[in-house]
Amino acid sequence: MFTGIVQGTATVVAVIDKEDFRTHVLQFPDALVEGLTLGASVAHNGCCLTVTKIEGETVSFDLMVETLRLTNLGLLSDGDEVNIERAARFGDEIGGHAMSGHVMCTTEVVNIIESENNYQIWMALPQGYEKYLFEKGYVGIDGISLTIGKIERNNFCVNLIPETLERTVIKQRYIGSRVNIEIDPQTQAIVDTVERITKDTLSQSWIGGAIDGE
């Protein structure tokens, strides 16, 4: 499990491509590599990956074809940075919201509004997941726990504080960039449950009405 509080960034120093398979080698900050072990889970732009090799401060991760298809990690090349969060441990403070590290899809940045005291990013509502996003609800964007500011037509926005801009790669995003999206799992569970109950209730009402009308 992750909290959506990005702990820092790591730089891609090598990308090794094979058929339907890729290995990323990242240069980690000292603080994030300390105590890291093989098999540990680390979120890269919100996507949970497993440590496969550690050599000093360089750490390797394998990416399967499904990961490359669903996330923006397949777009990375040498020199790019990614948001990093190590898996939460029992007793850790949940400063953001509980996240699984399972990216559902990517979406496109459609506008960036920057002013003296605000930095606002607008993104397209991810197709097929629109019903899980609502104003003041949670969303994971490139592994960052954020609150949705507004939803207008087919787009939604988030407002970013200076600390988030300083600590993460989100300020490197531009119009047309793809960002990873993880919807809030609790929101998904509630919406799906309400839909199922409503559907069952309507179905039973229809059946009852049909019987009464016979």
C-alpha positions in Angstrom: 0.0 0.0 0.0 1.1 3.6 -0.6 0.0 6.9 0.8 0.3 9.2 -2.3 2.9 11.3 -0.5 5.9 11.3 -2.9 9.2 10.9 -1.0 11.4 12.2 -3.8 12.4 11.6 -7.4 14.8 9.2 -9.1 16.6 9.5 -12.4 16.4 6.9 -15.2 20.0 6.0 -16.0 19.3 3.1 -18.3 16.4 1.5 -20.2 16.9 -2.1 -21.4 14.2 -3.1 -24.0 13.4 -6.7 -24.8 10.4 -8.2 -26.6 7.3 -7.2 -24.6 9.5 -6.5 -21.6 11.6 -3.6 -20.3 14.0 -3.0 -17.4 14.5 0.4 -15.9 17.6 1.3 -14.0 17.2 4.3 -11.7 19.6 6.4 -9.6 18.1 6.7 -6.2 18.7 9.4 -3.6 20.7 8.1 -0.6 17.8 8.5 1.8 15.5 6.3 -0.4 17.9 3.5 -1.1 18.8 3.0 2.6 17.3 -0.3 3.8 15.9 -1.2 0.4 15.9 -4.9 -0.4 15.3 -7.2 -3.3 11.6 -7.8 -3.8 10.5 -4.6 -2.1 7.7 -2.6 -3.7 8.3 0.9 -4.9 5.8 3.2 -6.7 7.1 4.9 -9.9 4.8 7.7 -10.9 2.2 5.8 -8.9 2.8 2.4 -10.4 3.9 -0.4 -8.0 7.1 -2.1 -9.2 9.3 -4.7 -7.6 13.0 -4.2 -6.9 15.0 -6.8 -9.0 18.6 -5.6 -8.5 20.5 -3.2 -6.2 24.0 -1.9 -7.0 24.9 0.9 -4.7 22.5 3.7 -5.4 21.3 2.2 -8.7 18.1 0.1 -8.5 16.5 -2.0 -11.3 12.9 -2.8 -12.0 11.2 -5.0 -14.6 8.1 -3.8 -16.5 5.8 -6.2 -18.2 3.9 -5.3 -21.4 0.6 -4.6 -19.5 2.4 -2.1 -17.3 3.9 -0.4 -20.4 0.4 -0.3 -22.0 -1.5 1.2 -19.1 1.0 3.7 -17.7 3.3 6.4 -18.9 6.4 4.5 -17.9 6.9 3.2 -21.4 7.5 6.8 -22.5 10.5 7.2 -20.2 14.1 7.4 -21.5 17.6 8.0 -20.1 17.7 11.2 -18.0 14.0 11.4 -17.2 12.8 11.6 -13.6 10.0 9.7 -11.9 8.2 10.2 -8.6 9.2 7.7 -6.0 7.4 6.3 -3.0 8.4 3.3 -1.0 5.7 1.0 0.3 4.0 2.2 3.5 4.8 0.2 6.7 2.4 -0.6 9.5 2.1 2.4 11.7 3.1 5.0 9.1 1.1 8.2 8.9 -1.3 8.3 6.0 -0.7 11.9 4.9 -2.5 11.5 1.6 -5.0 8.7 0.9 -4.6 5.0 0.7 -3.4 3.9 -2.7 -2.8 0.5 -4.2 -0.1 1.4 -6.7 -2.3 -0.1 -9.5 -2.5 2.5 -12.2 -5.8 2.3 -14.1 -5.0 4.4 -17.2 -3.3 7.5 -18.3 -4.9 10.8 -19.4 -3.7 13.9 -21.2 -2.8 17.3 -19.7 -5.0 19.8 -21.6 -4.2 23.1 -19.9 -1.9 24.6 -17.3 -2.8 27.9 -15.5 0.0 29.4 -13.6 -0.3 32.6 -11.5 1.6 34.2 -8.7 0.0 32.1 -6.0 -1.5 29.2 -7.8 -0.5 26.4 -10.2 -3.5 24.6 -11.7 -3.3 21.6 -14.1 -6.3 20.6 -16.2 -6.6 17.1 -17.5 -9.1 15.2 -19.6 -11.5 12.9 -17.7 -10.1 9.4 -18.2 -12.5 7.5 -20.5 -14.4 4.8 -18.6 -13.5 6.2 -15.2 -15.4 9.5 -15.2 -18.0 8.3 -12.7 -15.3 7.9 -10.0 -14.1 11.5 -10.2 -16.0 14.3 -8.5 -15.2 17.7 -7.1 -13.3 17.5 -3.8 -12.7 13.8 -4.2 -9.3 12.1 -4.2 -7.3 11.0 -7.2 -3.8 9.7 -7.7 -1.8 11.5 -10.4 1.6 10.1 -11.1 1.5 8.7 -7.6 0.6 12.0 -6.0 -2.5 12.1 -3.7 -4.5 15.1 -4.9 -7.9 16.6 -4.4 -10.0 17.4 -7.5 -10.7 21.1 -7.7 -13.3 21.4 -10.5 -14.9 19.3 -13.2 -16.0 21.1 -16.3 -17.4 19.3 -19.3 -14.9 16.6 -20.1 -12.0 17.9 -18.0 -11.0 18.2 -14.4 -8.3 20.2 -12.5 -6.1 20.0 -9.5 -4.4 22.9 -7.6 -0.8 22.4 -6.6 1.1 23.9 -3.7 4.8 24.9 -4.0 5.9 21.9 -1.9 4.3 19.5 -4.4 5.9 21.3 -7.3 9.3 21.2 -5.6 9.2 17.6 -4.5 7.7 15.9 -7.6 8.0 15.8 -11.4 4.5 17.2 -11.9 5.9 20.7 -12.8 7.7 19.0 -15.7 4.3 18.1 -17.3 3.2 20.2 -20.2 0.1 20.3 -22.5 -0.1 17.0 -24.2 1.8 15.1 -21.5 0.4 11.8 -20.3 -0.1 11.3 -16.6 -0.9 8.1 -14.7 -4.3 7.9 -13.0 -5.3 5.8 -10.0 -8.8 6.5 -8.8 -9.6 6.3 -5.1 -10.3 2.7 -4.3 -12.9 3.6 -1.6 -14.7 5.8 -4.0 -14.7 3.1 -6.6 -16.1 0.6 -4.1 -18.9 3.0 -3.0 -19.9 3.9 -6.6 -19.9 0.3 -7.8 -21.9 -0.9 -4.8 -24.5 1.9 -5.2 -24.8 1.1 -8.9 -25.3 -2.6 -8.2 -27.9 -2.1 -5.5 -29.8 0.4 -7.7 -29.7 -1.9 -10.7 -30.9 -4.8 -8.5 -33.7 -2.7 -7.1 -34.9 -1.5 -10.5 -34.7 -5.1 -11.8 -36.8 -6.4 -8.9 -39.3 -3.5 -9.3 -39.6 -4.3 -13.0 -40.2 -8.0 -12.3 -42.7 -7.2 -9.6 -44.6 -4.8 -11.9 -44.6 -7.3 -14.7 -46.1 -10.0 -12.4 -48.7 -7.6 -11.0 -49.7 -6.7 -14.5 -50.4 -10.2 -15.6 
